[in-house]
Amino acid sequence: MDIPRIFNITESAHRIHNPLTPEKLATLGAALYLEPGTRVLDLGSGSGEMLCTWARDYGVTGTGVDMSRLFTEQARLRAAELDVAGQVEFIHADAAGYVSEEKVDVAACLGATWIGGGVMGTVELLAQSLRTGGIILVGEPYWRQLPPTEDVAQGCLAHSISDFLRLPVLLGAFDCNGYDVVEMVLADQDSWDRYEAAKWLTMRRWLEDNADDGLAEEVRAQLTSEPVRYATYTREYLGWGVFALMRR
């Protein structure tokens, strides 16, 4: 069980596998007033940066679940590096349908809402692990401006315009489903740059070391096309944010 190998290659040097910078991740932790002993579940935890840095900075404990063997191992190494391995654990598993045996204070999924079949399905999945009065964190794209055509939406790597909502509509959807939005931290174009552009040097270095690999042609094609595609489409049209929700 693993994610497609192309993602393990392109994001192998990433500590955060979404468009949040370390500074924005710290802002999110501070905004939630996390206290020592707060228990966090992170589905799709990637390389564990959120859990590890929050364990170091705020004294939280918790569990991360991710399908990538590489990212899970990187998360365990990061926990050891920050001396928080006794506070957090990382499980290599499919986060889809994962429910914690012990109720948690914060249940999160930052940028992997396919695990619940979409954003609201993921919110309901997270709610199954949450104690009464706890906080759900969900990371989700939204349209900064509505694409004028389906071709533009597909240039943003969406299947169609209907894949994502405008920010006011997304916030309204949380409201309509019985949740108060109590905080949010949004990516900006600079933080999108750090997420997307950082892949390009990783791909180039990988190609230099793996010219005969069976995936080299795909990596080369992606490196050639991604800068222009990203600057033309994703950077202009697609936003991304983490939204903190509490059930009414």
Buried (B, 14 or more C-beta within 10 A) or exposed (E): EBBEBEBBBBBBBBBBBBBBBEEBBBBBBEBBEBEEEBBBBBBBBBBBBBBBBBBBBBBBBBBBBBBBEBBBBBBBBBBEEBEBBEBBBBEBEEBBEBEBEEBBBBBBBBBBBBBBEEBBBBBEBBBEBBEEEBBBBBBBBBBBEEBEEEEBBBBBEBEEBEBBBBBEEBBEBBEEBEBEBEBBBBBEEEBBBBBBBBBBEBBEEBBEEEEEBEBBEEBBEBBEEBEEBBEEBBBBBBBBBBBBBBBE
